[in-house]
């Protein structure tokens, strides 16, 4: 799964050994072992030990992407987190707000093959996101994605978290546009109320429509709806297969556009169609 962008990325408290073991059986595409917010200050050392043990048993997690969220760049625990986090597939760094901090994230990964995801959780990060994305390839070549952190973002901006998230959509879109221009992905923020699955599913659909690649989760109950929303649908797979077949037809070899069921489809859509089929096969949605 590491070669694919996950649909669902479930945060698991690093200090909860039972939860880390349970993650081996869950249907999430990625597990984020958390060393930050969900771990009390007195349990940080134990959390690092538990996460290190989990990473040493990599095969038990199958093809799930394994990530570690460290403490923030300004926290003394970061230097202790890094030797553990660097063994994961992905290192997630919270509260990154500038190109300078992005550069520090890359420096912290020196010698590691892990990919980098950084969390956009402050008003300053949103204001700086264009610059961060534009410079990512030069200052942080390991960067693959931005992860929205709506809880901290709302707190920093002094706004409530409301149904539909209308008051933060402009900020989300700013991050998505900047990321897209730089060839980076965006993962949606967690949803706090894991019992309100209707509202959660609405957020998933909203994230897909905004152009996000997947969503971070806080509870296993959210996995099914997330995978359903962010995975290729049957109609998407059928359309992708039709596009591929149309352009594979020798009669269309020199055409830049073909007609499919009354709609003109350009050759530029072919790469997207192949990606849809690739993801569908990887997620077991088609043969």
C-alpha positions, 0 to 999 in steps of 0.5 A: 500500500505504501506506493498508493495514497491511502484513503483512510489513515487512522491515528492510534495512541502510541502509548496504547499497546492494545490499540497498536495491536488491534490496528493489525486487523483493521481495514484502514489503509494507513496507521499513524502511530501517534507520539503527540497529542493523544499521548500524555507527557508522562507516557511519551517514553513508553509510547516510543517503546511501544511504537518501536516494537510495533515497527519491528513487527512490520509484517504483522501489519500487512500492506498498510502504510505505517506512519509515526506522528512526532512531537512538534519541531519546537518540542524537546521530545522531537529528538527522542521521537526521530530515531523511532519515526525514521523507521516508518514508511511516513513521518508526520510532523505537526504544526509546520507553518513556514518554509524554514520549518519545512526545511527543518523537517527534511533535515530531521529525516536525514538518512531515512527513506521515510516519506514526509507529511506535514500538518497544516494547523495554524493560520500562519501555515495557511497564509504561507502554504503557497510558498511552502508548496512552491519550495517543497521540491527543493527544500523538502524532497521527501514531502508527499502530503499536507495533512489538515488539522482543523482542531488546532486551525479553528482554535488558532483562528478563533472560529467554531467548528460547525456542520458543513465546515463552511467557515474553513472551506476557503482555507482548505481550498487554499491548501489544496490548490497550492498542493496540487500545483506542486504535485502534492496530496492533501489529507483531510482533518479528523472528525471528532464525533465518531458516533455521528457517522452521517455527518462524518460521511458528509465530510468525506464526500466534501473532502473528495469533492474538494480534491483531497486524497484521503482522510485522517481518522480517530476511531475504527468506526470511521474506516468503512465510510472513509474507504467507500468515499475515497475509493474508486466507485463502480461507476468510476471504474466502469468509466475508466475502463471505457476510456482506456478501451476507447483509446486502445482502439486502433481506429482512435490511435491518432485522435486527441478526443473520442466520443463516449456515450455522448460525451467528448473525452480527451486523451489527457483523461487517459492517465487518470483512467489508468490511475483509477484502475490501478487504485481499484485493483490495489484496494481489491475493488476490481480484478 
